[in-house]
Each structure stands twice: as structure tokens, then as C-alpha cells.
Amino acid sequence: MASGAIDPTGVAKVNVDEVTIPATDVSVYEALYGRRMAWRYKDEPVPKEALTRMLDTAVWAPNHRLTEPWRFFILEKGSEARKKVAGLAYEFSMGRNDNPTRAEASRQTILDPPIVMFVYSVPGPNEDTTQENYASVCCAAQNISLAGFAEGLAVTWETGGTTRHPDLKKTLGAEEDWKMAVMLSIGAPAESPQTSRTPVTSFVTSFDH
């Protein structure tokens, strides 16, 4: 589709040469190796401009057939939506563990981060496309994470607890057939988590001839 063309949703498309690339001293490799999740955040808001830049990168993820299957729900700290979802987190944990202390910790996991974002994948007309869509949405979330590192932020991935509550889609306004990809917690980290990985050579099969 040419620059300025309109897609079926009525939104003008943007070509990559029209994108303003943010200035940063962080290289792609630094972001790939330096990205970390965090469980504690500083009590300071995420600048809206930074969040916009991060989201802008999401739609440039690999996307076979250009289905654009990603859907993002952003819950600002203190919003009514955030409080409702925190209630779902408490309820889900109590149903699983019947432990008020753990349930309250689950609630705070939703209430505390400066930004909480739920990312869904829209299904395709067949199973193959649906799987491709889901893979693209996960790539989009990774783009957000890498851009977050360049912004000095931590982006934490979660796929348990609240994301599995049967009422979450209705609370957010997501369609019933959309698939949850990940919940992202975003903020300036109040810790410096360390990790390690098995060298990739342990997982590679190479055919030289």
C-alpha cells in the first residue's frame, strides 16, 4: 500500500521512510543482551512520549501476510480499569490457593507498576494464520521490550494468574476469540536483576554440506 493510502479500518498507513527514529546511544545488541524484567519499580510515571515510542516499534514486528493482529490495552496507574483487573487478580489467586496473603500480593502486582499492558492476538481464518498471528504479536511485545531498554525502562512479561481469569476479556473489552499473548508491566526498575543463559551452541544443529 502506498504512502498515505488508507487501510480497511480507515487509518492511513505509514512507510518506514516516514518514521522518525528516536536518537539513542543504545545499540541493538546492547538492548538484546541488556534487556531484563523487574519485579520492583521506582515510584515515578512512565513518560507518555517514551510509551508512544515503544508502541510505535510494535507494529514493525515481522508479520506474515501483514494481518496486523496485535491489540494493546494500556492500564494507567490508579485507573478504574486497573483497580478492576487487580480485583480479578486477587479473585483468581484465592481460587487457586485460598491464601489471602498470596492473593493480596497478586493484587499488588497489578496495582504497583507505573504501566500495565495486556497484549492480545487476533485469530486468522485458519489455524496456520492464527499461529502466525500469535508469533507476530510475541515479536511485537519483544520490540516493546527492547525499545523500553533504550528508554531506561524495564518491561516484565507475565502469562499466568490474572491473564487466565475468565472475566479479563470482558473487563478490558477484548473479543472472546482473541488470544492472550502477554501482560507487560513497564516502569523504571528499582533493582538490577542478573541472569545467565546456556550458550546457543548447545541448541544448534548445523548442516555444512
C-alpha positions as CSV (number, residue, x, y, z in Angstrom):
1,M,0.0,0.0,0.0
2,A,1.5,3.3,-1.0
3,S,2.4,6.1,1.5
4,G,-0.7,7.9,2.7
5,A,-3.1,5.1,1.4
6,I,-6.0,4.1,3.7
7,D,-6.4,0.6,5.0
8,P,-9.8,-1.1,5.5
9,T,-10.0,0.4,9.1
10,G,-9.8,3.9,7.7
11,V,-6.3,4.6,9.2
12,A,-3.6,5.9,6.9
13,K,-0.6,3.6,6.5
14,V,2.9,4.8,7.3
15,N,6.0,3.8,5.4
16,V,9.3,3.2,7.2
17,D,10.9,6.2,5.5
18,E,8.3,8.4,7.1
19,V,9.1,7.2,10.6
20,T,11.2,9.4,12.9
21,I,13.7,7.2,14.6
22,P,14.4,8.2,18.1
23,A,18.0,9.2,18.9
24,T,19.7,6.8,21.3
25,D,23.2,5.6,22.2
26,V,21.9,2.1,22.8
27,S,22.8,-0.4,20.1
28,V,20.5,-3.2,19.1
29,Y,23.0,-5.7,20.6
30,E,23.1,-3.8,23.9
31,A,19.3,-3.9,24.1
32,L,19.2,-7.6,23.2
33,Y,21.7,-8.5,25.9
34,G,20.8,-5.9,28.5
35,R,17.0,-6.3,28.5
36,R,15.8,-7.5,31.9
37,M,12.5,-8.0,33.6
38,A,12.0,-6.3,37.0
39,W,9.7,-7.0,39.9
40,R,10.1,-3.7,41.7
41,Y,9.7,-0.3,40.1
42,K,10.5,3.2,41.1
43,D,7.5,5.3,42.1
44,E,7.6,7.5,39.0
45,P,5.4,7.6,35.9
46,V,6.5,6.4,32.5
47,P,6.7,9.4,30.2
48,K,3.9,9.3,27.7
49,E,6.4,10.1,24.9
50,A,8.5,7.1,25.8
51,L,5.5,4.8,25.9
52,T,4.4,6.1,22.5
53,R,7.9,5.5,21.0
54,M,7.8,1.9,22.4
55,L,4.4,1.2,21.0
56,D,5.4,2.6,17.6
57,T,8.0,-0.1,17.3
58,A,5.5,-2.9,17.9
59,V,3.8,-2.7,14.6
60,W,7.1,-3.1,12.8
61,A,7.5,-6.7,14.1
62,P,7.7,-9.5,11.5
63,N,4.1,-10.1,10.3
64,H,3.5,-12.7,7.5
65,R,0.5,-11.6,5.3
66,L,0.5,-8.2,7.1
67,T,-2.5,-9.2,9.2
68,E,-1.6,-6.7,11.9
69,P,-3.1,-9.0,14.6
70,W,-1.9,-7.1,17.7
71,R,-4.3,-5.4,20.2
72,F,-3.0,-3.5,23.1
73,F,-4.8,-2.5,26.3
74,I,-3.0,0.1,28.5
75,L,-3.9,0.5,32.1
76,E,-2.6,3.6,33.7
77,K,-1.8,3.5,37.4
78,G,-4.8,4.5,39.5
79,S,-7.3,4.0,36.8
80,E,-10.6,2.3,37.4
81,A,-9.7,-0.4,34.8
82,R,-6.5,-1.1,36.8
83,K,-8.4,-1.5,40.0
84,K,-10.9,-3.9,38.4
85,V,-8.2,-6.1,37.0
86,A,-6.4,-6.1,40.3
87,G,-9.6,-7.4,41.8
88,L,-9.6,-10.2,39.2
89,A,-6.0,-11.0,40.2
90,Y,-7.0,-11.3,43.9
91,E,-10.0,-13.4,43.0
92,F,-8.0,-15.8,40.7
93,S,-5.3,-16.3,43.3
94,M,-7.8,-17.0,46.1
95,G,-9.5,-19.6,43.8
96,R,-6.2,-21.3,43.2
97,N,-4.5,-21.1,46.6
98,D,-7.1,-19.9,49.2
99,N,-4.3,-17.8,50.7
100,P,-5.2,-14.1,51.4
101,T,-1.5,-13.1,51.6
102,R,-0.7,-14.5,48.2
103,A,-3.9,-13.1,46.8
104,E,-3.0,-9.6,48.0
105,A,0.5,-9.9,46.5
106,S,-1.2,-10.8,43.2
107,R,-3.4,-7.7,43.5
108,Q,-0.4,-5.5,44.2
109,T,1.4,-7.0,41.1
110,I,-1.3,-5.3,39.1
111,L,-1.6,-2.1,41.1
112,D,2.0,-1.2,41.6
113,P,3.7,-0.9,38.2
114,P,3.6,2.5,36.5
115,I,2.1,0.9,33.4
116,V,0.3,-2.4,32.9
117,M,-0.4,-3.5,29.3
118,F,-2.3,-6.5,28.1
119,V,-1.4,-7.7,24.6
120,Y,-3.8,-9.9,22.6
121,S,-3.6,-11.7,19.2
122,V,-6.5,-11.7,16.8
123,P,-7.2,-15.1,15.2
124,G,-6.9,-15.7,11.4
125,P,-9.2,-17.5,9.0
126,N,-7.4,-20.8,9.6
127,E,-5.1,-22.4,12.1
128,D,-1.9,-21.6,10.2
129,T,-2.6,-17.9,10.1
130,T,-3.7,-17.9,13.7
131,Q,-0.4,-19.4,14.7
132,E,1.5,-16.9,12.5
133,N,-0.5,-14.0,14.1
134,Y,0.4,-15.2,17.6
135,A,4.1,-15.4,16.7
136,S,3.9,-11.8,15.3
137,V,2.3,-10.5,18.4
138,C,5.0,-12.0,20.6
139,C,7.6,-10.3,18.3
140,A,5.7,-7.0,18.8
141,A,5.9,-7.4,22.5
142,Q,9.7,-8.1,22.2
143,N,10.0,-4.9,20.2
144,I,8.3,-3.0,23.0
145,S,10.8,-4.6,25.5
146,L,13.9,-3.7,23.5
147,A,12.6,-0.1,22.9
148,G,11.9,0.0,26.7
149,F,15.5,-0.8,27.4
150,A,16.6,2.1,25.2
151,E,14.3,4.3,27.2
152,G,15.8,3.2,30.5
153,L,12.8,1.1,31.4
154,A,12.1,-2.5,32.4
155,V,9.4,-4.5,30.7
156,T,8.3,-7.6,32.6
157,W,6.4,-10.4,30.8
158,E,3.7,-12.4,32.6
159,T,1.4,-15.1,31.3
160,G,-0.1,-16.5,34.5
161,G,-2.5,-15.5,37.2
162,T,-4.6,-12.6,36.0
163,T,-4.1,-13.3,32.3
164,R,-6.1,-16.5,32.8
165,H,-9.1,-15.1,34.6
166,P,-12.3,-15.8,32.6
167,D,-13.6,-12.3,33.1
168,L,-10.5,-10.4,31.9
169,K,-11.5,-10.1,28.3
170,K,-14.9,-8.7,29.2
171,T,-13.3,-6.3,31.7
172,L,-10.9,-5.0,29.1
173,G,-13.3,-5.1,26.1
174,A,-11.4,-7.7,24.2
175,E,-13.2,-10.0,21.8
176,E,-13.9,-13.6,23.1
177,D,-11.9,-15.2,20.3
178,W,-8.7,-13.1,20.8
179,K,-5.8,-15.0,22.4
180,M,-3.9,-13.6,25.3
181,A,-0.2,-13.2,24.4
182,V,1.3,-11.5,27.4
183,M,0.8,-9.0,30.2
184,L,3.6,-6.4,30.3
185,S,4.5,-4.4,33.4
186,I,6.5,-1.3,32.5
187,G,8.5,1.2,34.6
188,A,11.8,2.4,35.7
189,P,13.4,-0.6,37.6
190,A,14.2,-0.3,41.3
191,E,16.5,-3.3,41.0
192,S,19.2,-4.7,38.7
193,P,18.3,-8.3,38.1
194,Q,21.0,-10.6,36.9
195,T,20.6,-13.8,34.8
196,S,22.6,-16.3,32.7
197,R,21.9,-18.4,29.6
198,T,23.1,-21.7,28.2
199,P,25.4,-21.0,25.1
200,V,23.5,-21.2,21.9
201,T,25.9,-23.9,20.6
202,S,24.0,-26.4,22.8
203,F,20.9,-25.9,20.7
204,V,22.3,-25.6,17.2
205,T,22.3,-28.3,14.5
206,S,24.4,-27.2,11.6
207,F,24.5,-28.9,8.1
208,D,27.7,-27.8,6.4
209,H,27.5,-29.8,3.3
